[in-house]
Amino acid sequence: MVLKPKRPVPSDIEIAQEAELRPIREIAATIGLTEDDMDLYGKYKAKIHLDVLEKLKDRPQGKYIDVTAITPTPLGEGKSTTMVGLTQGMGTRLGKKVMCCIRQPSMGPTFNLKGGAAGGGYSQVIPMEDFNLHLTGDIHAITVSHNLVSAAIDTRLFHESRQSDEALERRGIKRIDIDPDTITWNRVVDITDRSLRQIEVGLNDAELSENFPRKTGYDITVASEIMAILALTTSLKDMRERFGKVVIGLDKKGEPVTLEDLGVAGAVTVLMKDAIMPTLMQTLEGQPALVHAGPFANIAHGNSSIVADQIALKLADYVITESGFGADIGMEKFFDIKCRYSGLIPNAVVLVATVRALKMHGGGPTVKPGSPLAKEYTEENLELLEKGLGNLGAHIKNARKFGIPVVVAVNGFKEDTEAEWEMIRKYSLEQGAEDSVVTTHWADGGAGAEKLAEAVVAACEKPSNFEFLYPLDWSIKKKIETIATEIYGAEGVAYEPLAEKQIESYEKAGFGDLPICMAKTHLSLSHDPDLKGVPTGFTIPIREVRASVGAGFIYPLVGKMSTMPGMITRPAFMDIDIDLETGKILGLF
């Protein structure tokens, strides 16, 4: 399907609503899937059965490409849009058999600041309204499953405080004796709501025991360990085993308490049995897209699911996926966490950069959503751009540490100049990138990403020497400190007393050999969002450490990082409505 872009470029939702959608059966047929391989969700979405992996097991695997970025401005630099544009460029312009694997967006950002994550302009996954809202209900399933566990914890605290061991055993219950002070399992909701960060449960209820009221809180659903498990699991059996291993806290003897101990792991699996199947959709130019899982990269591991990648790599010659935020966060976790559990090694990394972000890193004025850009960003300023190039260099260096070829994709804006683009290209090649290509996919669709597609295909043929950043048998602290110094450029790490205590208890419990998932701001290589460019001389503060044993990682919280974001003054939901005559959604983006 060849697009005919309009000028000026309409809004994302206008473009999506004017698109020629093909029935999902037709999209599936282009990659060899039949209706028996999927469950239809209307005409334009379908859940893919995991047993297609057995059906396709003898097929060779396609090339595997990860799209990441430099440290972004609060506006985002178009990473998802670049991934979709690259997919369209490879498919429509180069004639390659290509698929993209993309995360499902949380409704927190959708109704708040960032907007959706279906791409944008003429590089989108459609239908975009479905993509950005409920889709097939996976995030709702995670919310219910997670909060069922929360209810199971408080129910156990309540009944164990009121009944003898004999009374519990008559009901088939073995006493756990959870230590309430060690519980790390909050409740979740898929909306940003800072007022829920800290709450008390069990207030003013005469029925409750000495364990209540109890302080707890809410995280956003995408920070749930159940979301992380969905993204990292490889089968229904594996998912059931991972749910059983989830640790919610310790008992009064200091031993881990799991969902298996609570007797809730089976019920959680039942609630998640359909969510484990990736959702098949399509790009504006008709390439298949698998949408699955949506962990944030700043507060989780920030990548779409392993099962979606596994399926796509058997169905296509090129599979393009995306890791969230900058390469210091999403890409590092992609390699050190996701690739460990999948066994899949990418052939190339695409590093998205913009002139705007690099000027910000060079000392440009603050970039604020909803405010006009300063003239430094709308006029040529080579001096400012040159000062900010170090951030790009740091990310190229980080990607090359893993031994994978890097292509820099300069997401071109109309305010940019040829001289600015050429400066980025020259610097990128000096820093070891295979190529640096300007792409205009937002305005031009696949045609605007054709040169990028050619560069990425060429990079996929280059030799690679992949290696993880650290071995798993290092101590928790050594792994944290390696990420902090090698990837962020920190001088060292400082641990608060709670973090020290937690690390000690996790290593005692046998969790020390898990990879690390740092929860850190995406707006700086450091822990401080105000430190732009390539900060030096800083120490990474670790205030708390959680063990996501079911997902399979240790989860340090850096500085003031919150697992429940707050809403801005004028959230996006204020512009969203519905046309009562046509039923069309208005103002989504």
C-alpha positions as CSV (number, residue, x, y, z in Angstrom):
1,M,0.0,0.0,0.0
2,V,1.6,3.3,-1.1
3,L,0.6,6.4,0.8
4,K,-0.2,9.8,-0.7
5,P,0.7,12.2,2.1
6,K,-1.1,15.4,2.3
7,R,0.4,18.9,2.9
8,P,0.2,20.3,5.5
9,V,0.4,17.0,7.4
10,P,-2.9,16.4,9.2
11,S,-3.2,15.3,12.8
12,D,-2.3,11.7,13.7
13,I,-5.9,10.8,14.3
14,E,-7.1,12.3,11.0
15,I,-4.5,10.3,9.1
16,A,-5.4,7.1,10.9
17,Q,-9.2,7.6,10.4
18,E,-8.7,8.3,6.7
19,A,-6.5,5.2,6.2
20,E,-7.6,2.2,4.1
21,L,-7.7,-0.6,6.7
22,R,-7.3,-4.2,5.4
23,P,-9.1,-7.0,7.1
24,I,-6.8,-8.6,9.6
25,R,-7.3,-12.0,7.9
26,E,-5.6,-10.5,4.8
27,I,-2.7,-9.2,6.8
28,A,-2.3,-12.6,8.5
29,A,-2.3,-14.3,5.1
30,T,0.6,-12.2,3.9
31,I,2.8,-13.9,6.5
32,G,1.3,-17.4,6.2
33,L,-1.1,-17.4,9.1
34,T,-4.7,-18.8,8.8
35,E,-7.8,-18.1,10.9
36,D,-7.0,-21.3,12.8
37,D,-3.8,-19.6,14.1
38,M,-5.6,-16.7,15.7
39,D,-8.7,-15.4,17.6
40,L,-10.3,-12.4,15.9
41,Y,-11.1,-9.3,17.9
42,G,-13.4,-7.5,15.3
43,K,-12.2,-7.0,11.7
44,Y,-8.9,-5.4,12.3
45,K,-7.3,-7.1,15.3
46,A,-6.5,-10.7,16.2
47,K,-4.7,-12.6,19.0
48,I,-2.0,-15.0,17.7
49,H,-1.9,-18.4,19.2
50,L,1.4,-19.4,20.8
51,D,1.3,-22.8,19.2
52,V,2.3,-21.2,15.9
53,L,5.8,-21.4,17.2
54,E,5.6,-25.2,17.1
55,K,4.1,-25.0,13.6
56,L,7.0,-22.7,12.4
57,K,9.9,-24.3,14.4
58,D,11.8,-25.4,11.3
59,R,11.7,-22.0,9.6
60,P,14.9,-20.0,9.7
61,Q,14.9,-16.8,11.8
62,G,14.8,-13.3,10.3
63,K,17.2,-10.4,11.1
64,Y,16.5,-8.7,14.4
65,I,16.7,-4.9,14.8
66,D,16.3,-2.8,18.0
67,V,15.3,0.8,17.8
68,T,16.5,3.0,20.6
69,A,17.4,6.7,21.1
70,I,19.6,9.4,22.6
71,T,18.5,11.0,25.9
72,P,15.2,12.6,24.8
73,T,13.5,16.0,25.5
74,P,10.2,15.8,27.4
75,L,8.5,15.9,23.9
76,G,10.0,12.5,22.8
77,E,12.2,12.2,19.7
78,G,10.0,10.0,17.6
79,K,11.4,6.5,18.4
80,S,8.1,4.6,17.9
81,T,7.4,6.7,14.8
82,T,10.9,5.8,13.4
83,M,10.3,2.1,14.1
84,V,7.1,2.1,12.2
85,G,8.5,4.3,9.4
86,L,11.5,2.0,9.1
87,T,9.1,-1.0,8.8
88,Q,7.2,0.7,6.1
89,G,10.4,1.8,4.3
90,M,11.7,-1.8,4.3
91,G,8.3,-3.2,3.2
92,T,6.9,-0.8,0.7
93,R,10.1,0.7,-0.7
94,L,12.6,-2.2,-0.5
95,G,10.1,-5.1,-0.9
96,K,11.3,-6.9,2.2
97,K,9.2,-9.2,4.2
98,V,9.2,-7.2,7.5
99,M,7.2,-7.0,10.7
100,C,7.5,-4.7,13.7
101,C,6.9,-5.6,17.4
102,I,5.7,-2.8,19.5
103,R,4.5,-2.2,23.1
104,Q,0.9,-1.5,24.0
105,P,0.7,2.0,25.5
106,S,-0.4,2.6,29.0
107,M,-3.5,4.9,29.3
108,G,-1.5,6.9,31.9
109,P,0.5,8.8,29.3
110,T,-2.4,8.6,26.8
111,F,-4.6,10.7,29.0
112,N,-1.8,12.8,30.5
113,L,1.3,14.2,28.7
114,K,3.1,12.0,26.2
115,G,0.1,10.8,24.2
116,G,-0.1,7.4,22.5
117,A,2.6,5.1,21.2
118,A,1.2,4.0,17.8
119,G,3.8,6.1,16.0
120,G,2.7,9.3,14.3
121,G,2.1,11.2,11.1
122,Y,2.3,8.9,8.2
123,S,4.1,6.2,10.2
124,Q,1.5,4.6,12.5
125,V,0.0,1.3,13.6
126,I,-3.7,1.3,12.9
127,P,-6.5,1.4,14.0
128,M,-4.7,3.9,16.3
129,E,-7.8,4.5,18.5
130,D,-7.9,0.8,19.4
131,F,-4.1,0.7,19.8
132,N,-4.0,3.5,22.3
133,L,-7.0,2.7,24.3
134,H,-8.3,-0.7,25.6
135,L,-7.0,-2.8,22.6
136,T,-7.8,-6.4,23.6
137,G,-7.9,-5.9,27.3
138,D,-4.4,-7.1,28.3
139,I,-3.6,-4.2,30.6
140,H,-7.0,-4.6,32.3
141,A,-6.2,-8.3,32.9
142,I,-2.9,-7.3,34.5
143,T,-4.6,-4.7,36.7
144,V,-7.1,-7.3,38.0
145,S,-4.5,-10.0,38.4
146,H,-2.2,-7.7,40.3
147,N,-4.9,-6.4,42.6
148,L,-6.2,-9.9,43.3
149,V,-2.7,-10.6,44.7
150,S,-3.0,-7.4,46.9
151,A,-6.3,-8.6,48.2
152,A,-4.8,-12.1,48.9
153,I,-2.0,-10.6,50.9
154,D,-4.3,-8.5,53.1
155,T,-6.8,-11.3,53.4
156,R,-4.1,-13.6,54.7
157,L,-2.9,-11.0,57.2
158,F,-6.4,-10.6,58.5
159,H,-7.4,-14.3,58.9
160,E,-4.0,-15.4,60.3
161,S,-4.3,-12.7,63.0
162,R,-7.7,-14.1,64.1
163,Q,-7.4,-17.8,63.8
164,S,-5.3,-20.6,65.3
165,D,-3.1,-22.9,63.2
166,E,-5.6,-25.7,63.7
167,A,-8.5,-23.6,62.4
168,L,-6.5,-22.5,59.4
169,E,-5.5,-26.1,58.6
170,R,-9.1,-27.2,58.7
171,R,-9.6,-24.9,55.8
172,G,-6.5,-26.1,53.9
173,I,-4.5,-23.1,54.9
174,K,-0.9,-23.2,56.2
175,R,0.2,-20.2,58.3
176,I,2.7,-17.9,56.5
177,D,3.2,-15.2,59.1
178,I,3.9,-12.4,56.6
179,D,5.9,-9.6,58.1
180,P,3.8,-6.5,57.1
181,D,6.9,-4.2,57.2
182,T,8.5,-6.2,54.4
183,I,5.7,-6.2,51.9
184,T,6.8,-4.6,48.6
185,W,3.6,-5.4,46.6
186,N,1.5,-2.3,46.0
187,R,-1.9,-2.1,44.2
188,V,-2.0,-0.8,40.6
189,V,-4.1,1.3,38.3
190,D,-3.4,2.3,34.7
191,I,-3.9,6.0,35.2
192,T,-1.3,8.5,36.5
193,D,-2.5,9.6,40.0
194,R,0.2,11.0,42.3
195,S,-2.3,11.1,45.2
196,L,-2.2,7.3,45.3
197,R,1.5,6.9,45.8
198,Q,1.1,6.4,49.5
199,I,-2.1,5.2,51.1
200,E,-3.3,3.4,54.2
201,V,-5.6,0.4,54.0
202,G,-7.9,-0.9,56.7
203,L,-8.8,2.4,58.3
204,N,-11.6,2.6,60.9
205,D,-12.8,-1.0,60.5
206,A,-13.4,-2.7,63.9
207,E,-13.2,-6.1,62.2
208,L,-9.6,-5.7,61.3
209,S,-6.7,-6.9,63.4
210,E,-3.5,-5.4,64.8
211,N,-1.9,-5.6,61.3
212,F,-4.2,-2.8,60.2
213,P,-4.3,0.0,59.2
214,R,-1.3,-0.7,57.0
215,K,0.7,1.7,54.8
216,T,1.0,0.7,51.2
217,G,0.5,2.5,47.8
218,Y,-0.3,2.3,44.2
219,D,2.0,1.9,41.2
220,I,0.9,2.4,37.6
221,T,-0.1,-0.9,36.0
222,V,2.8,-1.0,33.6
223,A,5.2,-1.1,36.5
224,S,3.5,-4.3,37.8
225,E,5.7,-7.4,38.0
226,I,2.9,-9.2,36.2
227,M,3.4,-6.9,33.2
228,A,7.1,-7.6,33.3
229,I,6.4,-11.4,33.4
230,L,4.1,-11.0,30.4
231,A,6.9,-9.3,28.5
232,L,9.6,-11.9,29.5
233,T,7.7,-15.2,29.4
234,T,8.2,-17.7,26.7
235,S,5.1,-20.0,27.1
236,L,2.0,-20.6,29.3
237,K,3.9,-23.1,31.3
238,D,6.8,-20.7,31.9
239,M,4.3,-17.9,32.8
240,R,2.7,-20.1,35.4
241,E,6.1,-21.0,36.9
242,R,7.1,-17.3,37.0
243,F,3.9,-16.3,38.7
244,G,4.5,-18.9,41.4
245,K,8.0,-17.5,42.1
246,V,6.8,-13.9,42.6
247,V,8.0,-12.6,46.0
248,I,5.7,-10.2,47.8
249,G,7.7,-9.8,51.0
250,L,9.2,-11.9,53.8
251,D,7.8,-13.9,56.7
252,K,8.7,-13.2,60.3
253,K,11.7,-15.6,60.0
254,G,13.0,-13.6,57.1
255,E,12.1,-16.2,54.4
256,P,10.5,-15.1,51.0
257,V,6.7,-15.3,50.6
258,T,5.6,-16.1,47.1
259,L,2.3,-16.2,45.2
260,E,2.5,-20.0,45.4
261,D,2.6,-19.7,49.2
262,L,-0.5,-17.5,49.0
263,G,-2.3,-20.0,46.7
264,V,-3.0,-17.3,44.1
265,A,-0.6,-18.1,41.3
266,G,-3.0,-20.4,39.5
267,A,-5.8,-17.8,39.6
268,V,-3.5,-15.1,38.2
269,T,-2.5,-17.4,35.4
270,V,-6.2,-18.0,34.5
271,L,-6.8,-14.3,34.4
272,M,-3.7,-13.9,32.1
273,K,-4.3,-16.9,29.8
274,D,-5.5,-14.7,26.8
275,A,-3.2,-11.8,27.5
276,I,-0.2,-14.0,26.7
277,M,-1.1,-14.0,23.0
278,P,0.3,-11.1,21.0
279,T,-2.2,-8.9,19.0
280,L,-1.8,-8.7,15.3
281,M,-2.4,-5.2,13.7
282,Q,-1.1,-3.3,10.7
283,T,0.9,-0.3,9.7
284,L,-0.5,2.5,7.5
285,E,1.2,0.9,4.5
286,G,0.0,-2.7,5.3
287,Q,2.9,-4.3,7.0
288,P,2.0,-6.7,9.9
289,A,2.6,-5.4,13.5
290,L,2.6,-7.4,16.7
291,V,1.5,-5.4,19.7
292,H,2.2,-7.0,23.1
293,A,3.0,-5.9,26.7
294,G,3.9,-2.4,27.7
295,P,6.4,-2.0,30.6
296,F,7.9,1.5,30.9
297,A,11.6,1.7,30.4
298,N,12.2,4.2,33.3
299,I,10.4,2.2,35.9
300,A,10.4,-1.3,34.4
301,H,12.4,-3.0,31.6
302,G,10.8,-1.2,28.7
303,N,10.4,-3.7,25.9
304,S,7.6,-5.6,24.1
305,S,7.3,-9.3,24.6
306,I,9.7,-12.1,23.9
307,V,6.8,-14.3,22.4
308,A,5.9,-11.6,19.9
309,D,9.5,-11.4,18.8
310,Q,9.8,-15.1,18.6
311,I,6.7,-15.4,16.4
312,A,7.7,-12.5,14.2
313,L,11.2,-13.8,13.6
314,K,9.7,-17.0,12.2
315,L,7.3,-15.1,10.0
316,A,9.4,-12.3,8.5
317,D,12.9,-11.8,7.1
318,Y,13.3,-8.6,9.2
319,V,11.8,-7.9,12.6
320,I,12.0,-4.4,14.1
321,T,11.4,-3.8,17.7
322,E,11.8,-0.9,20.1
323,S,13.2,-0.5,23.5
324,G,11.9,2.4,25.6
325,F,13.5,5.9,26.1
326,G,17.2,6.3,25.8
327,A,19.8,3.6,25.1
328,D,21.0,4.0,28.7
329,I,17.7,2.6,29.9
330,G,15.7,0.6,27.4
331,M,18.5,-0.7,25.2
332,E,20.7,-1.8,28.2
333,K,17.7,-3.7,29.6
334,F,16.9,-5.1,26.2
335,F,20.3,-6.7,26.0
336,D,21.0,-7.6,29.7
337,I,17.5,-8.8,30.6
338,K,15.4,-9.5,27.5
339,C,18.1,-11.1,25.4
340,R,19.2,-13.3,28.4
341,Y,15.8,-14.8,28.7
342,S,15.0,-15.0,25.0
343,G,18.3,-16.2,23.7
344,L,17.8,-13.8,20.7
345,I,20.6,-11.5,19.6
346,P,19.9,-8.5,17.4
347,N,21.8,-7.9,14.2
348,A,21.6,-4.1,14.4
349,V,20.8,-1.1,16.6
350,V,19.0,2.0,15.3
351,L,19.8,5.0,17.4
352,V,17.2,7.8,16.9
353,A,18.5,11.4,17.4
354,T,17.1,14.8,16.7
355,V,18.7,18.2,16.2
356,R,16.3,19.6,18.8
357,A,17.4,17.1,21.5
358,L,21.1,17.6,20.8
359,K,20.8,21.3,21.0
360,M,19.1,20.9,24.4
361,H,22.1,18.8,25.5
362,G,24.4,21.5,24.3
363,G,22.8,24.0,26.8
364,G,19.7,25.1,24.9
365,P,16.7,26.5,26.7
366,T,14.3,24.2,28.6
367,V,11.9,22.3,26.3
368,K,8.4,22.2,27.8
369,P,5.3,20.4,26.4
370,G,2.7,22.8,25.3
371,S,5.1,25.8,25.1
372,P,6.5,27.2,21.8
373,L,10.1,26.1,21.0
374,A,12.8,28.8,21.6
375,K,14.5,30.2,18.5
376,E,17.6,28.1,19.3
377,Y,15.5,25.1,18.1
378,T,13.9,26.7,15.1
379,E,17.0,28.4,13.6
380,E,20.3,27.0,12.6
381,N,22.8,27.0,15.5
382,L,25.8,24.8,14.7
383,E,27.7,25.9,17.8
384,L,24.9,24.8,20.2
385,L,24.5,21.5,18.2
386,E,28.2,20.7,18.4
387,K,28.2,21.2,22.2
388,G,25.4,18.6,22.5
389,L,26.8,15.9,20.3
390,G,28.5,14.3,23.2
391,N,25.2,12.8,24.3
392,L,24.9,11.0,20.9
393,G,28.5,9.8,21.3
394,A,27.8,8.4,24.7
395,H,24.9,6.4,23.4
396,I,26.8,5.1,20.3
397,K,29.6,4.0,22.7
398,N,27.1,2.2,24.9
399,A,25.5,0.4,22.0
400,R,28.9,-0.6,20.6
401,K,29.9,-2.0,24.1
402,F,27.5,-4.8,23.4
403,G,29.2,-5.6,20.1
404,I,26.2,-4.7,17.8
405,P,26.5,-2.5,14.6
406,V,24.8,0.9,15.1
407,V,23.0,3.1,12.6
408,V,22.0,6.6,13.6
409,A,18.6,7.7,12.4
410,V,18.2,11.5,12.4
411,N,14.5,12.2,12.7
412,G,14.3,15.3,10.6
413,F,12.1,18.3,11.4
414,K,11.2,21.1,9.0
415,E,13.3,23.6,11.1
416,D,16.5,21.6,10.7
417,T,19.1,22.5,8.1
418,E,21.4,20.5,5.9
419,A,24.5,21.8,7.7
420,E,23.1,20.5,11.0
421,W,22.3,17.1,9.6
422,E,25.8,16.9,8.0
423,M,27.4,17.8,11.4
424,I,25.5,14.9,13.0
425,R,26.5,12.5,10.2
426,K,30.2,13.3,10.4
427,Y,30.3,13.0,14.2
428,S,28.3,9.7,14.2
429,L,30.8,8.1,11.8
430,E,33.7,9.3,13.8
431,Q,32.2,7.7,16.9
432,G,31.9,4.3,15.2
433,A,28.3,4.3,13.8
434,E,28.0,2.3,10.5
435,D,25.9,5.1,9.0
436,S,23.9,8.2,9.9
437,V,20.8,8.8,7.8
438,V,18.2,11.6,7.9
439,T,14.6,10.2,7.8
440,T,11.4,12.0,7.1
441,H,9.0,9.2,7.7
442,W,6.6,11.3,9.8
443,A,5.7,13.5,6.8
444,D,6.4,11.0,4.0
445,G,5.7,7.5,5.4
446,G,7.9,4.7,4.1
447,A,9.3,6.8,1.3
448,G,10.9,9.0,3.9
449,A,12.6,6.1,5.5
450,E,13.9,4.3,2.4
451,K,17.5,5.4,2.8
452,L,17.4,4.5,6.5
453,A,16.0,1.0,5.5
454,E,18.9,0.6,3.1
455,A,21.4,1.5,5.8
456,V,19.8,-0.9,8.3
457,V,19.7,-3.8,5.8
458,A,23.4,-3.2,5.2
459,A,24.2,-3.1,8.9
460,C,22.4,-6.4,9.5
461,E,25.0,-8.0,7.2
462,K,28.0,-6.7,9.3
463,P,29.7,-9.0,11.7
464,S,28.8,-8.6,15.4
465,N,30.4,-9.8,18.6
466,F,27.6,-9.6,21.2
467,E,28.3,-9.8,24.9
468,F,26.4,-8.9,28.0
469,L,27.5,-6.0,30.2
470,Y,28.0,-8.2,33.2
471,P,27.9,-11.9,34.3
472,L,25.0,-13.0,36.5
473,D,27.3,-14.5,39.2
474,W,28.5,-11.0,40.2
475,S,27.0,-9.6,43.4
476,I,24.0,-7.3,43.2
477,K,26.0,-4.3,44.1
478,K,28.8,-5.0,41.5
479,K,26.2,-5.3,38.8
480,I,24.4,-2.1,39.8
481,E,27.8,-0.3,40.0
482,T,28.8,-1.6,36.6
483,I,25.7,-0.2,35.0
484,A,26.1,3.1,36.8
485,T,29.7,3.6,35.8
486,E,29.9,2.0,32.4
487,I,26.5,3.1,31.0
488,Y,25.6,6.2,32.9
489,G,29.1,7.5,33.4
490,A,28.8,7.8,37.2
491,E,31.7,8.0,39.6
492,G,30.0,5.5,42.0
493,V,26.8,4.4,43.8
494,A,25.5,5.4,47.2
495,Y,23.0,3.1,49.0
496,E,20.4,4.2,51.5
497,P,20.0,2.0,54.6
498,L,16.8,0.4,53.3
499,A,18.5,-0.5,50.1
500,E,21.5,-2.0,51.9
501,K,19.1,-4.1,54.1
502,Q,17.1,-5.3,51.0
503,I,20.2,-6.3,49.0
504,E,21.5,-8.3,52.0
505,S,18.2,-10.1,52.4
506,Y,17.8,-10.8,48.6
507,E,21.3,-12.3,48.4
508,K,20.6,-14.4,51.5
509,A,17.5,-15.7,49.9
510,G,19.4,-16.7,46.8
511,F,18.3,-14.0,44.4
512,G,21.7,-12.5,43.9
513,D,22.2,-14.1,40.5
514,L,19.4,-12.1,38.8
515,P,20.0,-9.3,36.2
516,I,19.4,-5.7,37.2
517,C,16.5,-3.5,36.1
518,M,17.3,0.1,37.1
519,A,14.4,2.5,37.7
520,K,15.9,5.8,36.6
521,T,14.9,9.1,35.0
522,H,14.9,9.0,31.2
523,L,15.7,12.7,30.9
524,S,19.4,12.4,31.7
525,L,22.2,9.9,31.6
526,S,22.4,10.5,35.3
527,H,19.8,10.2,38.0
528,D,19.1,14.0,37.9
529,P,16.8,15.1,35.0
530,D,18.3,18.5,35.0
531,L,21.8,17.2,34.1
532,K,21.9,17.2,30.3
533,G,24.6,16.3,27.8
534,V,27.2,13.9,29.3
535,P,27.2,14.6,33.0
536,T,30.3,13.8,35.1
537,G,31.3,13.7,38.7
538,F,27.9,12.4,40.0
539,T,27.0,9.5,42.3
540,I,23.9,7.3,41.6
541,P,21.7,7.2,44.8
542,I,19.8,3.9,45.4
543,R,17.0,4.5,47.8
544,E,15.2,1.2,47.6
545,V,15.7,-2.2,45.9
546,R,12.9,-4.6,45.0
547,A,13.1,-8.2,43.9
548,S,11.0,-9.1,40.9
549,V,11.8,-12.8,41.2
550,G,9.0,-14.0,38.9
551,A,10.0,-11.6,36.2
552,G,13.6,-12.5,36.9
553,F,15.4,-9.3,37.9
554,I,16.4,-7.1,40.8
555,Y,14.8,-3.7,40.7
556,P,16.7,-0.7,42.2
557,L,14.9,2.6,42.5
558,V,17.3,5.5,41.7
559,G,16.9,8.8,43.5
560,K,13.4,10.3,43.4
561,M,12.1,7.9,40.7
562,S,8.4,7.2,41.3
563,T,6.5,4.1,40.2
564,M,3.3,6.2,40.0
565,P,3.6,9.3,37.8
566,G,1.5,12.4,38.3
567,M,-0.7,14.3,35.9
568,I,0.3,17.7,34.4
569,T,-1.7,20.9,34.8
570,R,-3.6,20.4,31.5
571,P,-3.8,16.7,30.8
572,A,-4.5,15.4,27.3
573,F,-7.9,14.0,28.4
574,M,-9.3,17.5,28.3
575,D,-9.1,17.4,24.5
576,I,-10.6,14.0,24.1
577,D,-14.3,13.5,23.2
578,I,-16.6,11.6,20.7
579,D,-18.6,12.8,17.8
580,L,-22.1,11.6,18.7
581,E,-23.3,11.5,15.1
582,T,-20.4,9.6,13.6
583,G,-19.1,7.8,16.6
584,K,-15.5,9.0,15.8
585,I,-13.1,9.7,18.6
586,L,-12.0,13.3,18.7
587,G,-8.8,15.0,19.9
588,L,-6.9,11.8,20.8
589,F,-3.7,13.2,19.2
